[in-house]
Amino acid sequence: MHTTRRDLFKFVGGSAAGALLTPAPWRLITDTALWSENWPGIPRPAEGEIRARYTNCSLCPAGCAVRARCVGDQPVSLAGVKDHPLSHGALCPWGIAAHHLPYHPARLRHAPLAQASAAIADAMAHPASNERVALLDLRPGRTASWTYRRAMAALPNGVYIATAAPEWGFDLAAARTVLSLGAPLVDGWGTPGNVLSARSHFRLIQADAVETRTAAFADLWLPIRAGTESALALAVAGEMTAGEAAAPHRSGGKTDRRRHRRTADQWAIAGAGA
């Protein structure tokens, strides 16, 4: 039997068409997918009891309330606590993705923890007569702060240091107009939930050199030169003081005001150096 090139092409084409009509290629694809799931390095989902745990985020001083959905002891998702009086169920992007930070490629993977712990223990056990072991608490008032205070009190040379509480605060819920001098008011300042819940009750004026996210969400953006925030603040304060000193008084039934009065916008422009 003589085999020509045409017969060879017919055989190859018929074999390809016939293979598509059989379950062989599709079964091969399924087996390949199942086999690739068992490759080394493929993350394995946690197994165990599904439950919710409540805590506070420690990534920034805001300390927003967090509801962690855990499978066993492994957190798989983080969310805000809706009825919390401070955070109002809000979380910043860092807080929502906090359980992924241990797997960040830029994380610290190797550290001399044993050497550092030994050095600290030795320094605490054999201090000099004029040496003290101090602990600085940047967020006093927490449960951890009470633990820190007890630990330092148990040491003969321990000193607990806490930052002083501010003598003033911000009541955004009662504010009508807020002038922000470069502060990221709506994207991370303070407790995000408090700011977002009170945002609809006040008018926001953002003075910033660039159109930041806060400036984009503000009712009015005042573009100023970088570094002139203090000049603008002094100008606004001067205008407010002048306005109080130049309160209208009546003379002969007519209202007389000072002639040299600038509007707030004029003061802003002067203070910004524009």
C-alpha positions, 0 to 999 in steps of 0.5 A: 500500500502506497501512503501519500502525503494526502493520506497522512493529512487525512489521518492527522485531521481525522484524529484531531477531530475525533479526539475533540469528540471524546472525553479524553482532552476534557478529562486531561484538563480537569486532571491538570487543574486538580494536580496543580492545586497540590503544588508546593507553595499553594496556600491552604485554607484554614479549617476549624470552628468559624467564630467572631472575635472583637478587638481594637485596631492597634495600627494607629492611635485611633483604636477603631473597634474591629470584628474579626471573623476567624476560622479556628485561631486564624482571622480571615476577614476584618470589619468594623463594629456597627454600633460602636460609639467611637468608630461607628462601624468604619475602618480605614483600608489599613484596618480592613487589610490588617490580617494580610500584613504578616504576608506582606512581601516587605515585612521583616522576616528575620530578626535577632529576637532571641538576642534582643530579648536576652539583652533586654532581660540582662539590662533589666536584671543587672541595672546600674545604680543610676539606670532606670527601665522605662516604658513609653505608652503612646496610647494611655487608658487602654487595658494594655496600659494597665498591664504596662503600669503593673509590669513597671511597678513590679520592677525596682527601677521601672518607670511608666511614662505616658503621654499627657492627655490633650487639654482640648478636643474637637467636637465635629458633631457640633461644628458648623464650619471647619477650616483644615490647614493641610490636615487629612481630615477625611482620609485618616485623621483622628477616628475615621468613623467619627469624622465620617459620621459628622461630615454631613453636619459641617462645611469643610474648607481645606487649605492645601498646596495640592488637591488631596483626597480631603481637598477633593471631598471638601466644600471649598478648596483653598490652594495655598503655597506650601509652608504658608499654613501658619501665615494663613492661620494668623491672617484668619485669626487677625480677621476674626479678632478685627471683626470682634473689635469692629462690632457695629455700633449705632450713631445717629441711627446709622451703622458705622463700620471700620473702612479697612476691613478685608473679607475672609477670602482676601485674608486667605489670599494674603496669608497664602502669598498668592 
